[in-house]
Each structure stands twice: as structure tokens, then as C-alpha cells.
């Protein structure tokens, strides 16, 4: 999938192949907890269109990665700064 990074938005509505890969890494954590959190943070950075379901999925991915990697301080910080 990485070979297709420069193709821009995908037909399914996600912003890019990079975003899709970041969400997969954030949900499944193939490289361990730190890679899971990194992928989820990257997905949130890339998925910025609030009207897209992929924006919501990126946010859920980040919450999942936070819980899975047991970063309670990060969870607290994100909850305090999350959009209403």
C-alpha cells in the first residue's frame, strides 16, 4: 500500500493511502503500543474533514490506541482538549 502514497484522496473518502495505513496501524498495532499510538496520531493529523466518517474513525482510533497503550496522561490530556 505504501507505494500508492502520492495518490491523494481515495474513492472511499479517506484523505490518502497514508491515512488508511495510519488508521490500520492505530487500530491493530502491528509494531507494538508505541507504533499503534504513532499511527493513530498520524491518522488524526491527516483526517481533518469533520464531515467525513474517516475523521470520526481517526478520533476513535486515537482513543483506542491511548487505552491500548495505557497512556493515561495522554488520555486525560486528549479528553480535556477534544472538540465538543
C-alpha positions, 0 to 999 in steps of 0.5 A: 500500500505504501507505494500508492502514497502520492495518490491523494484522496481515495474513492472511499473518502479517506484523505490518502493511502497514508491515512488508511495505513495510519488508521490500520496501524492505530487500530491493530498495532502491528509494531507494538503500543508505541507504533499503534499510538504513532499511527493513530496520531498520524491518522488524526493529523491527516483526517481533518474533514469533520464531515467525513466518517474517516475523521470520526474513525481517526478520533476513535482510533486515537482513543483506542490506541491511548487505552491500548497503550495505557497512556493515561496522561495522554488520555486525560490530556486528549479528553480535556482538549477534544472538540465538543 
